[in-house]
Each structure stands twice: as C-alpha cells, then as structure tokens.
Amino acid sequence: MIKKEMIAMLLAGGQGSRLGVLTAKVAKPAVAFGGKYRIIDFPLSNCINSGIDTVGVLTQYQPLRLNAHIGIGIPWDLDRNVGGVTVLPPYEKSNSSEWYSGTANAIYQNLAYMDSYNPDYVLILSGDHIYKMDYEVMLDYHKANNADVTIAAMPVPMEEASRFGIVVTDEKNKITDFQEKPEHPRSNLASMGIYIFSYKVLKEALLKLSNQPGCDFGKHIIPYCHENGKRLFAYEYNSYWKDVGTLGSYWEANMELIDIIPVFNLYEEYWKIYTKSDALPPQYVADTAKIEKCIIGEGSNIYGEVYSSVIGCGVTVEEGAVIKDSIIMKGAVIGKNTKIDKAIIAEDVVIGDNCIIGEGEDVPNEKEPKIYSFGLATIGEGAVIPDGVTIGKNVAITGVTTIEDYDNGVLASGKSLIKAGEV
Amino acid sequence: MRAIGIVLAGGNNKNMKELSIKRAISAMPIAGSYRSIDFALSNMTNSHIKKVAVITQYNAKSLNEHLSSSKWWDFGRKQGGLYVFTPTITSENSYWYRGTADAIYQNISFLKSSHEPYVVIASGDGVYKLDYGKVLEYHIEKKADITVVCTDLPKGDDVTRFGALKLNDDMRITDFEEKPVETDATTVSTGIYIIRRRQLIELLEKAASEDRHDFVKDILIRYKNIKRIYGYKMESYWNSISSVEAYYRTNMDFLKREVRDYFFNQYPEVFSKVEDLPPAKYNQGAEVKNSLISSGCIVNGTVENSVIFKKAYIGNNCVIKNSIILNDVYIGDNTYIENCIVESRDTIRANMRYVGEEGEIKVVLEKNERYTL
C-alpha cells in the first residue's frame, strides 16, 4: 500500500492581480524572481529540502508557464516513482463542474488525490512567498503538541499587525483566537498561510463545509476547526519571509538580494533553491560595461552600465544604457543609451535606443492607483518600446507599442498604455 | 541516425602540466560553464546519435561526476543511452587500456550488440560543433572505409602536437604522421572518425591478435594504403585543448564576439550539466571588463580580459587580468593575478601576487585550507 507520512498541497492558482501587468499572462507563482528563479521555486525547494517528496500543485489561472516550469519535477528532484509532483487543475465531474472557488474548495476537489497517498498529515502552502523553511521541524512541533492544526506565524511590528490575519495564543502557543485584519490587534503574530493539518481533521472539515461557497482556509476551515474544539497551535517563525503580493514588495524583495550579505542568502550551500534552468553560457561583460551592486543571470550580455539591479538570464544591455534600481527579467533587450530608473521590465521586453524610463514626478496611476504606485514603471511581458520615448513613473505598459502611442514621444507619469489585449 | 558514438576520454597529456593532476583532459572546464566533453556529447545528441559510450581511464573522478546523469545531453532514453566504460578485470583480460584501439577492443561487446551500421568515434578534448550526420553522408558518398575529420591549422600553429595529414585531390589520405618531429603539412586530424561497425570490429580484432593497441598508429597509418581512408575537411571552429597554452587560448577565444555567437547563440546549442547556482553577484567596488562571469560567482574586485568559472569568489581590491579562474576558487582581498590559470577549488590568500608571462601561462595551484584562513 502507498503511504506517505506528509504530503504538501501547494496553492498556485491565484492571479495575483496586485502585480498588475506582470501577471497578465502568467499566474503569480510563475513570475520571475531574483534573476533566475520563479516564485514557486521557493516553496517547491523547501518541500524537497524538508524531505517532502509528494506535492500537489493546484493551478487555475493562466497555468501554461507554470506547467512548463514544473514539468515532471526534475529540477526539484520531484520526479518520483511514487509521489513526486502532480499538477492539479480543476476538472469536470459527472454531476458538477466548477472552478476552484476558494483555497479550501480547491483542496476539497482533490480529496481523491490526497486519499491515494494515505497521509497522516497534509501541509498547505501557497505559491507566492519568498522564504526558506524546514517543514519537517514544523511537523515535529505539530506532533509534539499533539495538534490538529498548526499554523506558521511570524511576529510583525504591532503597528503593521492590522494588515494581517492575526493569531492570539496562550503561553503554550495554543491558539485562543483569530483576528482578520483587526483594527485593534491583540497580538502581533501574523499567519503566514502555511498550515499543517492532521489529515483526518482536514478531511472532516472539508467534507462538512463542502457546500460553503468560496470555501477558504482562513475564513472557514480554520474557524470551523477552532469552534469545534480542535487543538490549534501557532508555530513561530523568525527568519526571512516575504509576501511578494504587490509590485512594491516584489521590487523590494528583489532588491534585498543585492545587499552585501543579503538577509535572504542564495549563496549558501545549505538549503539550496532549485529551478528549471537551461544549460546557459556564462554572462559576458564588455569593455564598456560598468556593474555595481547587482545580481545577473547566466547568458546575459552587458555592454552598458548597471547599478543596484536584478538582471535575469539572457538579457542584453546595449552600450551606453544606464540601468538603476531596476528588475530586468529573462530575455529582455535594452537599447543603446537608454536610461532606466526604478522599473520592472518583464520577460522578453524589447526597449529601443535612447529611451528614458522612470523619469518624472511620482504621481499616482490614474486607473489603478493601488497597483501601480511605489514610483515604479512596470512593463509587461513581451512588450516593445520604440526608440527615443520618455516614460514616467507609476506607469504600466503592455504590448507592442509604436511611437504613435506616445504623446510627443512621452508617456507621462501615472498613465497606462495597454495594447494587444486587456489586462 | 544510423550510428552509435564512442567518446575517447581516457587520456592524459604531459603538456597539460599541473592541470592534469586532478582530472582527465575531457573533464577540463571550458568557457565558464562547460566541460570539454560537453562538445563531443552535444554534437552526438544534436546529430541524433542515441547510444554513446564514453571510455575513461585516467583520473576519471571529475568526469564521472560530470556524467552522473545522462539527462543533460538527453541520452537517458529507453532506446540507447549513455554508457561509461572504465577498465575492468575480466577472466580474459587484466590489463588497463593499452591504447585507443585496445580501449575500444576491450569493450567490443558494445559494438557487437549494437545494430546501427556505423560508429562515430570522437575524442573528448575537442572544442567544436559538428553535425556527424553530414560526415556520415560524405563517408557513404566517398565509399570510404574510414573517414577522418580533419582541419587546416592557421599559419604558425604547432602541427607537431597533432596527427599531420596529406590528402590527394579526391580527399583520400595519402600520408598520415602522428605527432611528427617535422612536417610541411598543415592539415591535422581532429581525432573524429567514422567507420562501419563491422569493419571496426574486424580491424580491432585483427589488431588485438597482433598485440597492437593504438587506433592511429596500428589502424589508420598501417592501413592507409589498403583501406579507403578519406579526410573530411571541417571549416568551422575547432580547437583541441591538449596543452596548457592551447587550453588558455581556447578559453580566451570565447572573449571574442564571433566565437561566443557561434557557440552560445547559434543553433545547435551546447549542453552541459546544469548546476543549481544562484546568479552572479557584483558588489560595490566590482569592476569587470571584457570578461565571462559564470553563475554562482561573487565579484568584489577588478576583472579584466578573463574567464571566471562557476562559484568563484573574488575579494575586495583584487585584480584579475588575462587569467582563467576555474570553478569554486576563493581569492582573498588585494590579490593580484595576471596571465594565470588558477586551478579549481583553490583557495588563494589575501595580498598575494601571481604573474605569468604571455606565452608562458602560470598555473596556480595552492593547497590552502579555505576555512582556516
């Protein structure tokens, strides 16, 4: 009989709409991060490094890139005879067909997958956090407390606590109460969206709440378990953890990698982060180049100047270009003498010569002030920017743009230029 | 493809000096991200050869690590695969491989149990791209018994390191001299051969029965007038790394845009083992000019006209000029290195100075303990 002590269920179906044009064509977990990775590499690597070799990845929104990236799990050593990685999209059933309507609903629809491994424990993860965590230690903690549910939680500054789901605990870390984005938080322990359930408890709750519309872990399953007298514990986590849900936090997390000794260190032998990568040549740095405080991916060609930036694989920065405080993803081309300041340039973007990006006043975006703020210029995957245009701050651009799309060659701060399809 | 492949990767060479202590030539790191044998193996897979044997003997540890999985070159298929043959003692034989022909002869069952009509033999120390399919077409068209891939060396290059060839107008080989003392030939063998499988079995068995063990001396040269041995001229980039100078020059060639374009950007691609290394990191004070930097490197100092392999750490105020820093080297602060090759996994102390000469490249091989510095 097949038996796995603990399996992981990784929620990777969300759009991550607060990442704006970055997630127009890909699900958030598939967004590039840190030069050569994708966000989902972090939880997947954590799984294999923690000895979890059975991972169900629940996909829904724009899964193509994610599917191609995961494949059969070879980069994470998750290609197994028994277990390994399985991509779980929503599927048609004989009497009903529905999308995943909530985080717990997605798990509920895959009870058969979990049953097939006969697990004692199920680890619920989300595919949009940057961190290194040993889930095995968390499982030990779960067992030691004889817990039904263990929730990973980290202390946040009290003044920020009202942005999070807060757990209130007693002196033994047993959870006594929950507060969802409370005005007056009674604790500063924020839930990280990482749960270990004893499988019986999880299954019972999922079945009981199967008719709950949009069944969600935070809103329904956890409160249900709490109300029914289950033993809920908080597992305090004190290392680096970052929710990269907004453009600002995404940019910040990338920039933290270039610190002299980054808090989140990718260069340690221990706890490696794995990713699918091609056999790429080294990067070439030309005579005319200047690079300081950067990380740069394989196969890039740098002829221009790059400062305090995160550059992906296979990027070309032409002579005379100056890039500062920016994220440039895989395969992008930056034309000659183009100046870029504080921008996020997605995969395969082509930027012409003599452009200026990120210049002007920090005025909020007209259409989506909540998404495009932080003073960042964001250019979506595959976009083309013609020669000689000036682009402001808090802008969003997608599609193949031509000089006619720009007002006198200028896209002022706070404007959006969305071509070739909606976002 | 109607051929199987054999890569001869067992050799060592005195001309590699200290660099050969650690590894066979075929495992020498090339161009930042590759090892020498990647080129032969990538050519095999890109030519759709599915079954490849790598024959190793001399210090194969690095090579075996590199070949730990066949998936990097897409060989691990149900049909075919990547085989590594090291010398073994059998009831009939207790010798090491006594030469290239003997190495294949000792594994003759590999040839006998295959069904493909042809065999491509390549050596693991060549840096080149070649479609062996094209050579095979030529081989069939010429009705050759053996086809030897050859190339013209540029003027001034040392022919005496190679097998020197003379061809007639039909490209049949009329003269073949292995590492001649003196010659006026400019065409050399690249160590790549195509031969019909049954013909090879026959020639190897014959040679073995006469106690002859070398493929070049005892088969190619000995049979050059009896068998139809043809040359196939290769016009594209080819370099063999069988000496320190040649190794240095081959790596430095990759600083030229046309060489990089040819190997890195043009189809078909060169495959290698993928290591899970983070992107290269440039800290404040880094100053890099005309250099190749590989993944996992951390650069704090100055690097000029150099090739830095994977996972190298270059300390503050270091100056690296016209040098090759192999994998996983740690270089302490304020160290000056010029015209050197620094051996892999080496640890260089701070405030050191290593200077080689142009034409007399220095191999740096320190045995410092990294964690006691």
Interface residues (C-beta under 8 A of the other chain):
Chain A: G34 G35 K36 I74 P75 I258 I260 L266 Y267 K272 I273 Y274 T275 S277 D278 A279 L280 P281 P282 Q283 Y284 V285 A286 D287 A289 K290 I291 E292 K293 C294 I295 I296 G297 E298 G299 V310 I311 G312 C313
Chain B: A31 G32 S33 Y34 K71 W72 L255 R260 F263 F264 E269 V270 F271 S272 K273 V274 D276 P278 P279 A280 K281 Y282 N283 Q284 G285 A286 E287 V288 K289 N290 S291 L292 I293 S294 S295 G296 I298 V303 V307 I308 F309
